[in-house]
Amino acid sequence: MSSNSVPAMKTRSAAVAIVAAAALTLALALAGCGSDDTPTASPEKPTSATASTLTPVTRTPALDAIGVIGHSGATGADSNGDGRDALANSWATGDNPQVDSIYLRLLAEHPALEGHGYNHAISGSDVSSLMSQAKAVLAEDPVPDIVLVQSIDNDIRCDGTDEDNYEPFEAAIDELVTYLQTTAPGMKVFFVDQWASVDSYDDVAEGIPDLVSELSGSGPCDTFTLQGERNAEAEGYLQQVVDEYFDRITRVCEQHSGCATDGGAMQELPLEGADITDDHNHLSVPGQAKMAAIVWDHLPADWKT
């Protein structure tokens, strides 16, 4: 499952990216503590050679399990306003009826799914930790028929090196999908884009002075100037970076049967101030509900039957 620490998830500047990296270190350290409240660390990432020699696992014929992997966007982080993960509020696997998650929507037609919504997302996760989360998902019984993936934010660097990161990111996504579908033949994999466009996020930010301050700076992804004014050049650059990472995911998915994305629809999430949590980096319960609705609309129809 996921750690109870909540890093800056939505990368809007180089400073936020640094905080996210530091939080990942903390989250992984906490995961190794093995306390009652914090899950143990996920298994080590297998190498490509190891992945290719793993014994396939068997899924049951019925749609009776789903899973989600990725960062704290999938854990309901801070959605209760206490700075902690709230798995019940997850857009993917939560059981809060106010969110009406993908799990609950599928459960309405698939009673065998009861209790089998596995959340192995980890606060601070980037693409490098997805494989270990995938291994944890595949260890579940029953094995998920659908795995949802939310992962872009913490891979964004905004330090001038993103162009060098696109190819490794794409390769890691391809390895992930290959691993999941080779180990669990017939498994479906669905990726979501980053929620809300840069412009729509900044539209909301303008009404939150503390958030404007957080987003202000002189870096390439600081979407407000040091004087607190919108920086159109930085907004355009950051949007371009976000789009490129998602394009790489889309390219991988097009090469795998049983892989789909939201087609970028998450960028159109109609964001309002009430949809953002107190930490300004995650979605509240209403925001989680909006995200669940978008995913549901774009989940392939034949996956729901």
C-alpha positions in Angstrom: 0.0 0.0 0.0 1.2 3.6 0.4 3.1 5.5 3.0 1.3 8.1 5.2 3.8 10.8 4.3 2.5 13.2 1.7 5.1 14.8 -0.6 4.5 17.6 -3.1 2.9 15.6 -5.9 1.9 18.0 -8.6 5.1 19.3 -10.1 4.7 23.0 -10.9 8.2 24.2 -10.5 11.8 23.1 -9.9 11.3 23.8 -6.2 8.3 21.4 -6.0 10.3 18.7 -7.8 13.0 19.0 -5.2 10.5 18.6 -2.4 9.0 15.6 -4.1 12.4 13.9 -4.4 13.1 14.5 -0.7 9.7 13.2 0.2 10.2 10.0 -1.8 13.3 9.3 0.3 11.3 9.8 3.5 8.4 7.7 2.2 10.7 4.8 1.3 12.4 5.1 4.7 9.0 5.0 6.5 7.9 2.0 4.4 10.8 0.0 5.8 9.8 0.6 9.4 7.1 -2.1 9.4 4.8 -0.4 11.9 1.1 -1.1 12.2 0.2 2.1 10.3 2.9 1.9 7.6 3.2 -0.9 5.1 6.4 -2.7 4.5 8.6 -1.7 1.5 7.6 -3.1 -1.9 9.8 -5.9 -3.3 12.9 -4.9 -5.2 12.5 -3.9 -8.8 13.2 -7.0 -11.0 15.6 -6.6 -13.9 14.4 -7.2 -17.4 16.1 -10.6 -17.4 14.3 -11.5 -14.1 10.9 -10.2 -15.5 11.3 -12.4 -18.6 11.8 -15.6 -16.5 9.0 -15.1 -14.0 6.3 -17.7 -13.9 3.0 -16.3 -15.2 0.2 -16.0 -12.6 -3.3 -17.0 -13.3 -6.3 -14.7 -13.3 -9.8 -16.0 -12.6 -12.3 -15.7 -15.5 -14.5 -13.2 -13.6 -13.7 -9.6 -13.2 -13.0 -9.9 -9.5 -10.0 -7.6 -8.7 -8.4 -4.3 -9.7 -5.3 -2.5 -8.6 -3.7 0.9 -8.8 0.0 1.9 -8.7 1.7 5.2 -9.0 2.2 8.3 -6.7 0.1 9.9 -4.0 -2.5 11.1 -6.5 -3.9 7.6 -6.2 -3.9 7.3 -2.4 -6.4 10.0 -1.5 -3.5 12.0 0.0 -4.6 14.9 2.3 -8.2 14.5 1.1 -9.3 14.5 4.7 -7.3 17.6 5.4 -5.0 15.9 7.9 -1.9 15.5 5.6 -2.2 11.7 5.5 -3.2 9.2 2.9 -6.9 8.4 2.8 -7.3 5.2 0.7 -11.1 5.3 1.1 -11.1 8.5 -0.9 -9.0 7.2 -3.8 -10.5 7.8 -7.2 -9.2 4.4 -8.2 -9.9 1.9 -5.4 -11.6 3.8 -2.6 -14.9 2.8 -1.0 -16.2 6.3 -0.2 -19.5 6.7 -2.0 -19.0 10.4 -2.3 -16.0 9.7 -4.6 -17.7 6.8 -6.5 -14.4 5.3 -7.5 -13.6 3.0 -10.4 -13.7 0.1 -7.9 -17.3 1.0 -6.7 -18.5 1.6 -10.2 -17.3 -1.9 -11.3 -18.5 -3.5 -8.1 -22.1 -2.6 -9.0 -22.0 -5.1 -11.9 -19.3 -7.4 -10.6 -20.0 -8.6 -7.0 -17.0 -10.9 -7.0 -14.9 -7.7 -6.9 -15.9 -7.0 -3.2 -12.9 -6.3 -1.1 -10.5 -6.7 -4.0 -9.4 -3.1 -4.8 -5.7 -3.1 -4.2 -3.9 0.2 -3.7 -0.1 -0.1 -4.0 0.5 3.5 -4.9 3.3 5.1 -2.9 3.7 8.8 -2.0 6.5 10.3 -3.9 6.7 7.5 -6.5 8.2 8.1 -9.9 8.6 5.7 -12.8 11.5 4.0 -11.2 9.4 2.6 -8.4 6.5 1.4 -10.5 7.9 -2.0 -11.2 8.1 -2.9 -7.5 4.5 -1.7 -7.0 3.6 -3.9 -10.0 5.2 -6.9 -8.4 3.2 -6.3 -5.2 0.0 -6.1 -7.2 0.7 -9.4 -9.0 1.2 -11.0 -5.6 -2.4 -10.3 -4.7 -5.1 -13.1 -4.7 -7.1 -12.9 -6.8 -4.8 -11.3 -9.3 -6.2 -8.0 -10.7 -7.8 -8.0 -14.1 -7.2 -4.2 -14.5 -4.3 -2.2 -13.2 -4.7 1.6 -13.1 -1.5 3.7 -13.3 -1.1 7.4 -12.2 2.5 8.5 -12.8 4.0 11.6 -14.4 4.3 14.3 -11.8 7.4 13.2 -9.9 9.3 12.4 -13.1 9.1 16.0 -14.3 12.5 17.6 -13.5 12.1 21.2 -14.8 15.9 21.7 -14.5 16.7 21.5 -18.2 17.2 17.8 -18.3 13.7 16.6 -19.1 14.6 16.1 -22.8 17.2 13.6 -21.6 14.6 11.9 -19.4 11.9 11.2 -22.0 13.5 8.1 -23.6 14.4 6.4 -20.3 10.8 7.2 -19.0 9.3 5.7 -22.1 11.5 2.6 -21.8 10.5 2.2 -18.2 6.8 2.4 -19.0 7.2 -0.2 -21.8 9.0 -2.5 -19.4 6.2 -2.0 -16.8 3.4 -2.9 -19.3 5.4 -5.8 -20.7 6.0 -7.2 -17.2 2.4 -6.9 -16.1 0.9 -8.5 -19.2 3.5 -11.2 -19.5 3.2 -12.2 -15.9 -0.6 -12.0 -15.9 -1.7 -12.8 -19.5 -4.9 -10.9 -20.4 -4.4 -8.1 -17.8 -5.6 -4.7 -18.8 -3.5 -1.6 -18.0 -4.9 2.0 -17.9 -2.9 5.2 -17.6 -4.2 8.6 -16.6 -2.8 11.9 -17.5 -1.8 14.6 -15.0 -5.0 16.2 -13.7 -5.9 19.7 -14.9 -3.9 21.7 -17.4 -1.2 24.2 -16.3 -3.5 27.1 -17.2 -6.5 25.8 -15.3 -4.4 25.1 -12.3 -3.0 28.6 -12.3 -6.5 30.0 -12.8 -7.4 28.5 -9.4 -4.0 29.4 -7.9 -4.7 33.1 -8.6 -7.3 33.0 -5.9 -5.0 31.4 -3.3 -2.2 33.8 -2.2 -0.2 31.1 -0.5 -0.3 29.0 -3.6 0.8 31.9 -5.8 3.8 32.3 -3.5 4.7 28.7 -3.8 4.5 28.9 -7.6 6.5 32.1 -7.9 10.2 32.2 -8.9 12.5 32.6 -11.8 12.9 28.9 -12.9 11.7 27.5 -16.2 8.6 26.0 -14.5 7.8 28.8 -12.1 4.4 29.8 -13.5 4.3 33.0 -11.5 7.0 35.6 -11.4 8.7 36.8 -8.3 6.2 39.7 -8.4 3.3 37.2 -8.3 2.2 37.7 -11.9 1.3 34.9 -14.3 4.3 33.8 -16.4 2.9 32.7 -19.8 6.3 31.5 -21.0 6.8 29.2 -18.0 3.2 28.0 -18.3 3.7 27.0 -21.9 7.0 25.3 -21.2 5.6 23.3 -18.3 2.6 22.2 -20.3 4.8 21.1 -23.1 6.8 19.0 -20.7 3.7 17.4 -19.2 2.3 16.7 -22.6 5.6 15.0 -23.8 5.6 12.6 -20.8 2.0 11.6 -21.5 2.8 11.3 -25.2 5.5 8.8 -24.3 2.9 6.8 -22.3 0.5 6.9 -25.2 3.2 5.7 -27.6 3.9 2.7 -25.4 0.2 1.9 -24.9 -0.4 1.8 -28.7 2.2 -1.0 -28.9 0.4 -3.2 -26.4 -3.0 -4.9 -26.7 -5.0 -4.4 -23.6 -3.4 -1.0 -22.8 -5.4 2.2 -22.8 -5.2 5.8 -21.6 -7.6 8.6 -20.8 -6.5 10.2 -24.1 -5.5 13.3 -22.2 -9.0 13.9 -20.9 -7.7 14.4 -17.3 -6.2 17.7 -18.5 -9.7 18.9 -18.9 -10.8 18.2 -15.3 -13.0 21.3 -14.4 -10.8 22.4 -11.5 -12.2 24.6 -8.8 -10.7 25.8 -5.5 -12.7 23.3 -3.5 -11.1 20.4 -5.5 -7.6 21.1 -4.2 -6.5 19.9 -0.8 -4.8 22.1 1.9 -1.4 21.2 0.6 -2.3 22.5 -2.8 -0.9 19.4 -4.5 -3.7 16.8 -4.3 -7.4 16.4 -4.9 -10.0 16.7 -2.2 -13.0 14.4 -2.1 -14.9 16.4 -4.7 -11.8 16.5 -6.9 -11.3 12.8 -6.5 -14.9 12.3 -7.6 -14.3 14.4 -10.7 -11.3 12.3 -11.5 -13.1 9.0 -11.1 -15.9 10.2 -13.4 -13.4 11.1 -16.1 -11.6 7.8 -15.9 -14.9 5.9 -16.0 -15.9 7.7 -19.1 -12.7 6.7 -20.9 -12.2 3.2 -19.5 -12.9 0.9 -22.5 -16.5 -0.3 -22.5 -15.5 -4.0 -22.9 -13.3 -3.8 -19.8 -16.4 -3.0 -17.7 -18.3 -6.1 -18.6 
